[in-house]
Amino acid sequence: MKYLIVMVAVVVLAGCGSVRKVETGTNKVGERFSMQLEGPWNHVDFPGIKPGQLWTMEGITVDELIIYAGIKDGQVMHPDNAAQTKKQNVVFRRDMPTEKIVSMFESVMTRDDSVFKLLRIEPSSFAGRKGFLFEFERIRRNDNLRQLGFGYGAVDDGELFALVYVAPALTFFPRHQARVEAIAHSALISPPVGAAAPVAILPPPVRVSIGMPGQRLPAVSTAARAVAIPEPK
């Protein structure tokens, strides 16, 4: 993800990217995904980020909120990223179990050889669907910055919808965690055109579970990832 951020700065300065303010209120991303937003978020658009969207509160080298709104079966994650020359393409499959989806996000965030440690993974409602929550720590390769992050996701009608937030563990992550949690809890996936609306699943209470800055949490082993995590439908 650091590679993406460096590339964002380059393309924006070169005039190849764009930055725009995201308005407060209901924001629709893609055809079926919407969220309620508060605060001065900025949407940074550049070739290497698609099919996701990159939003930032503090700036593109500080915090990142990546939004995936309907990733389709067989779709490559960030296919225009120049880091593809060093790492294999990351592809979403509709029948992936939760652990594989989280591993896919891990692969995206470690293309520059940053260190990723999974701290927590569990079932969670998201956008009115049965989904999952994962929390992680990341040591950014270029500057050894310790970051904390979390993501929510769900698969609906074979498409992946997810939010992933990451920021420096000191100051910035605790400053914006509750704000991003509120965005995640407001998210809504609309049914495909012509399909009946499914029974909505209420979001869990707002929670703050990642440790305070400086507190080291144990990593979750690969074996633990597979415990009692239902596959998304």
N, C-alpha and C positions, 0 to 999 in steps of 0.2 A: 504494500500500500504506500510505503514511502516513495517507491519508484514512481507511482502514479502521481503523488503530490509534487515531486520535483518536475515531472513532465507537465503538470498543470501550470506551474509557475512559468515554465519556458514557453508553452503555447499561448498563454494569456498575454505575456509580455510581447510575444511575436505577433499578436493579433490573430492567432488561429483559434482562440477560445473566447468565451464570453462569460461575464458575471452579471447576474441580475438579482434584484431583491425579491424574496418570496413573501407574498402578502399574507398578513394575518387572516385567519378564517379557514374555511374549507378549501383544501388544495387537492386537486385530482392529478394523479400521476399515472400515465398510461390510460387504458380503456376501462379498467375495473377496480382501481385502487384509489382511495381517498383518505385524507387525514385532516384533523383540526390542528391548526398551527397558531402559536403565539411566539412573539419574539423576532428579533432582526436576523433571520436566516438569509443566507445568500446561496443561490444555485449557480454552481460553476460547471460550465459545459465545455468539454473538450473531447477530441476523438477517442482517447484511450479508456474512457470511463463507461461507455455504453456496453451492455444494455442497462446499466445502473444509472442512477442520478447521484451526484455528489453535492451535498449541502454542507455549509460550514457556518458556525456562529462566530468563531474567533479569528478565522483566516485559514487559508488552504494548507499552511504548514503546521497548524495547531490541532484543530479537531475536525473530524469527518463524520458525517451521517450519510451512509450509502443506502439508497432506496432501490429495491428490485421489485418492479411492478409487473408481474406476469411473465417470468422467464419460462420459455417453452421447452418442451422435451427436445433434447439434442442441441439446444442453443449453447454457444460458447460464451463463457464469462469473460468480458473485457477482451475481445478478439483483436482490437487495434492497439493493444498495449505492446510497446517495443520489448518489454521483458519476455514476450513470447519466444524470442530467439533463444532464451536460456532455459525456459521451463515449458513443459508440455501443456497444451491447451486444457483448460478446466471446463468440462461439459456437464450441464444439468440433465438428469434423466428423471422422468416422472415417477418411476418406481423406486427411486433411491430411499432407503431408510433414513431416519433422522440423523444417525451417526455419520452417514456418508455425506449428507448435505452440509453438516457442520465441518466435516473434513474438507469439503469443497471450498468453503469460506476460508478455512485455514490455509489451503493452498494458494488462494488469491492473495492473502496477507503475508505470505512468506516467499513470494517470488524473488525478492531481493535478499533472501537468506536472513531475514529478521527471525527472531525466536518467538514462537507462539506457544503458550501454555493454556490448555483448557482447564478452567477452574470449576465449572458447573454446567450441567446440561439436564434439562427436565422438561416434561410435558407442560404446555401452557397454552391457554387460548390466545389467539391473535387474529385481529380483524374479523371477529365473528366466526372463526373456524378453530378446529382442533389443531394446535400447532406445537411449537417448542420454543424454549428459551435457552440460550447459552451465554456464559460469561467467560472472559478470557483475560490473560495478561500478555502483553507483547513488548519485547525489547527491540526497538527500532535499530536496524543494523548501522545506518550511517552515523548516528550520534549516540547510540546506546541509551536512548531515552526510554524510560519505563512508562508504558501506556496501559490503561485499563479500558475494557470495552465489553459490550454485550450486544446480542442480537435476538430478534424475534423473527419467526418465520412460520409459514404454513403452505401446504400444497393444496390447491383447489382446482378441480377440473384439469388436472395434469400440469398446472402452471405454478411456479414458485413465486411467492410474495414474501418479502423480507425487509427488515430494517437492521442495519449494523452500525453501531456508534463506537468510536474509539477516540480517546483524548489522553493527554499526559496525566499520569496518576496524581501528581501534585497540582492542586489548584483547579485545573480546568475540568477534569472528569467529575469531581464532586460538585463543581459549580453548575454543571448542565445535566447531570444524570436524571434528576427528577423531571426536568423539562422534556427530555427525550422519552422517558417512560410515559409521560402524559401523551405525547404524540403517538407512541405505540399503542396505548390503550384506546385512543380515539380512532385508530385505523379501521377501515371497512373495506371488505372485498365484495364487489357487486357480482351477482350471478351472470354467467355468460348470456348473451342475447338469446332470447327464446327459452331460457331455462327457468324453472320455478325457483323462487328464493328459498334457500335452505334455512333451517331453524338456527337463529343466531346463538352463539355461545358467549355469555357475558364475560368480560375481561376480569382477571383477578384484581384484588386491591393493589393500589400502587405500593411498590416495595422497593426498599433500598438494601441490597444484600451484599454487594461487594464491599470488602473491608475498607477501612479508612486509609488515607494515604500513608504509605510506609509499612502497612501491615502486609505480611506475606501469607498468602493462602496456599494450601496444598494443591498440587496438580491433580487432575482426575486421570486415572490410568486409562489406557485404551480399553481394557476389559470392563472398567466401570461405565464406559460410555454406552455399553449395550444393555445396561440393566434397566428394565421396566420403562423403556422409551418406545411408545407405540409408533408405528409407521403412519405418516400422514396419508389421508385418503384423497 
